[in-house]
Amino acid sequence: MTNTEAGAVEIPAAGTYRIDAAQSGLSFKTKHFFGLGPVRGTFRIREGELNVTDPVAGSTATATIDAASIDTGNAGRDRTVRSGQYLETDQHPDITFASTGLEQTGGTWVLHGTLTVRGTSGPLDVTLETATVEGTTLRARGHSRVDRYAFGITAMKGMTGRYLDLVLDLVADRA
């Protein structure tokens, strides 16, 4: 077990863990109206897999997020985000993440990877806050920040926040 600033990360047994989409989720917060108003929302995780190795630094992770599942509690906003102005979900139904490495720095675990949004890929680091193992179930929480401009999503500059602060709550079962 490794302590982090936010909690503890327990290293699970080596093996394959499949993400339980029904119990996992991706939430975000951003700003709108020239940075004055907060916006919170969620996306559903469609599927994913964690392959834990020994040593753990060789572990990998993949996840697919349902782009059209965005839910901010405002149907009009959600339609706009699904449209060609933002995510263009009819042409790009998935947002994907594939890890490229895992490292521990100063007691904090960081999962490095590639995020693909609307056909554009870029780097994304996910900082693990907690990870616990209960039998064959792995529960983890991590956070990251996405710059939407880096993925070519630049509509409504000023009116819509540039950055999305993500929180990933993950439940995965050993296969």
Buried (B, 14 or more C-beta within 10 A) or exposed (E): EBEBEBBEBBBBEBBEBEBBBEBBBBBBBBBBEEEEEEBEBBBBBBBBBBBBEEEBEEBBBBBBBBBBBBBBEEEEBBEBBBEEEBBBBEEBBBBBBBBEEBEBEEEBBBBEBEBBBBEEEEEBBBBBBBBBBEEEBBBBBBBBEBEBEBBEBEBEEEEBBBBBBBBBBBBBBBE
